C-alpha cells in the first residue's frame, strides 16, 4: 500500500470550519482510506470499493436505513 504521506487526502465538504470535526478520505485502487485530519499520523480505516460506493450512494439518495 502507498504510504499515507504520499496519498492525496481530501477533506469532507461537511467537516466543520472550527477544526473539530474533520474527516479526510484518500482513494486507493482497492477502495478508500479514511482518517481524522487532526491526527494525520493516527489510525486509518480502509473501506473496500464496493462498500464505499454503497455508502456514498445511500448518502446521496438519503437512505436512512443504510
N, C-alpha and C positions, 0 to 999 in steps of 0.2 A: 504494500500500500504506500502511496505517496505520503511523505512527511507532512503533518498538518501545517507547518510553516510555508510549504510550497503550494498549498491549495488556494483557490480564490474563495474567500469566505464572504457571504452576502448576509447583511443584517436584515431581519424581518421588517417589513414595512409597518407591522403592527406593534413593534417594540416602542416603548415609551421614550420620550425625549429626555427624561430625567436620568437615564443611565442605570435604572434599577431593574429593568425588565427586558434585557436584550438577549435575543436568540439569534445565532448565526447558523447558516447552512452552507455546505460545500458539496457540489456534485462530484461523484466519483463514478467510475464505469459500472460498478455493481449497485449503485443507489445514491444515497445521500448521507452525509455526516452532519450531526447537529451538536452544537456546543453553546455554553453560556459565554457571551462575549466579554464578560467581566473576568472570566477565568480562562483565557485562551490556552493556557497550559494544563487546564483541568481535564476532567473526563469528557469523552466524545462518544456520542451514541451513533451507531451505524444502523441505518434502516434500508432494507432491500428495495430495489427499484419498484417491484410490483406493490409492495406495501406503501411506499411513499406516494406512488401515483394514486392509489385508492384513497389515501389520507387527504391529499390535495383536492382530488375530485369531490370528496364528501364535504370539504370546507366550501368549495365553490358552489356546490348545489345546496348548501345549507342543511345537510343531513344531520339532525340532532341525535340520531341513533348510532352514529359511527364510532 
